[in-house]
Amino acid sequence: MTTDATPTAPAALPAATAAGNMKPPTRLSIAGRELGRAAIAVIIAMIATLLIVFFVSKSPVDALMTLLTAPFSRVRTFGLWVDDVAKLTMTGLAFSLVFQARQFALGVQGQLYVGALAATYVALSPIGQTWAGLPLGVLAAMIAGGIYGFLPGIAKARLGANEIVSTLMLNYIAIELCNFLVRVSLVPPGSGLLTTDKFPKTSLYPVLVANTRIDLGLIFAILCVLGTWFALYRTSWGLKLRLVGHNARFAEYAGIKANAIMVSAMTVAGALGGLLGSMFVQGQAFGQLTVLFEGGFAFEGILIAIVARNRPLAVPVVAMFYAYLRQGAQLMNIRTDVPAEVISVVAALIILLVASQFGLPAWLKRNVLGTRRGATR
Amino acid sequence: MNEFLLTVFSAAFLATVIRTSTPLLLATLGGLISDLSGALNVALDGIMLIGCLTAVIVSHYAPWYVGVLAGIGAGAAVGLVMAFFHLRMKADIIIVGFAIGALATGGTVFALSLATGGDKGTSINLPSGAVPAVDLSFLGAIPGIGPALVAIFSGHSLLSWVAAFLVFAIWYFLYRTPWGLWLRAVGEYPAAPEAAGIPVNAVRFWSLIVSGALAGLGGAQLAMFNFIGFTANMTAGRGFIALGAVLLGARHPVGVMFAALLFGAFDGLTNVLPGHYPWIPPELIRMIPFAVTILALLLFSYRAQRALALRGVKA
């Protein structure tokens, strides 16, 4: 199974060949190199944050301390972090899946909205009052999200329609659809509210830890991580999917229906996106549907997927770090004079650096890491 | 209905179309340049947004033309950053585009908040300049069509005329100069120009910079004429619609101009429709440009695929 260790890390290959007649890289050495690159990227991004905070803040030390320590300071903020990790993991997984198939589908946002809408219709119907409200809401959300992922997939397979453009447009359409349906059919007519009633208890995710937002969504996220990993690395579908992602033409020659695999990957990712929609509206955080509730959250999954190199098992780890930064930034925004949006600068830097095939400068390698490189030979 | 059609085919509506199309056309031209050089620029929307904010902030302190130039400069600088990460650091151009997009959505709000002292929504407390309109009322002296010409062509942003000129200039550059040939060759089949001794990487570098500059100019037009001032996320997906317009326009300057005008027309329709059909929900009207982009994308893809099939190429 060395094949599944090398591919998603094409960046690692030139470094290996450049070093000359090295042994083929093992899984461990690649994992180590990836970790090292991610660590360097995070360090550079943190230095940049430091500089920005020092530049804009009147009390930079306070701001930085808040950013770095506040998320774990109380049980409530810890709960916020766990909730954020679960949701970031879901969007990261959805992006990882389509990225592994080498489809730059950005439809998670739209899937999230249609999934949330489907879950809301179930929860606010008479079914929502019964025990079936929870599972049917989740199911409806996944089906709606799956369909919303399937559409750009089939358009790409049949017509070659660029999936970046189509998914982005579908996102905007889903947002307006949500605005429309909430106003017209989900709130009492004439009320002018932009938020539905609270869902009945039977349709909400049960709480796992009292007085926090930690709920069933966390279990769903863990199951989805394991499920996605299993599907990608332990089933023939996953093997085909990764093969299509590496070289669709080769996969075709090998008798794999590349288009069918691609469409299925986008559909499954859509179902994950839909489930995330349900996690939002049926979870403890909201328990109702509000227009524009997502606020661009889905796109954070791109960063998660890129830094995790599209590996399902790495996704939650990255999500934990990133959620910590996000929560820290929110608290810094509330308690100090640094806007939370500073985090987007950090995020962009991390993406750029992780995606780059940067090596360390030659002089640094020689002087500092020279011994380590000798050891691997 | 008749009244509505009269509105749509009126001179005033054509003027609206030109107005709504201009930022889109500028961004689309930027997308065209990078697309022809072989790099899909998914950061157009983000670059426009950065161009908007830069133009607004600079024009608060300096004359309008400095604001516009700053918008162009900011766009070019972002293009330079993209080129650096894509070409020197070998990062995937689409991922670089995502990163710039993330930087732009959050970074502009961050910068706005710093510039206005805490306002994260709009630059309303930061009065900014506007691009002057070009007055062509002397055309009214022409008998017969004069008044119509004035209604359609007078009072547009100077940048609308610049955009129209750029369509011609870019066409000339692409199809009548050696550098244009280089650019198209690099996008088509990089190995050939490489073998011919053409500096492939330099061509790609400059394409991304110019692409960014054009998107930045589009942003300046958006924030200094279509709207005055900056609002968070004010591009509202225009940069992504521009990507669709590049495809729909068959990657030709004149084609993309018509595509941008088409999208601009539907954008203008969203302004006109509520007046005539108040019963149509505004949310559905706002969906129109996006739905049209998808339809256009499907149509274009279908035609492109059929053209390939006719030539016997398996897509």
Interface residues (C-beta under 8 A of the other chain):
Chain A: A11 V56 F104 A155 L159 G160 A161 N162 I164 V165 S166 L168 M169 L170 Y172 I173 E176 L177 N179 F180 R183 V184 G296 F299 I302 L303 I306 P339 E341 V342 I343 S344 V345 A347 A348 L349 I351 L352 A355 S356 Q357 F358
Chain B: L40 V42 F85 M89 K90 A91 D92 I94 I95 V96 F98 A99 I100 G101 A102 L103 T105 G106 G107 V109 F110 S113 L114 K120 G237 F240 I241 L243 G244 L247 P281 E283 L284 R286 M287 F290 A291 T293 I294 L297 L298 S301 Y302 A304 Q305 A315
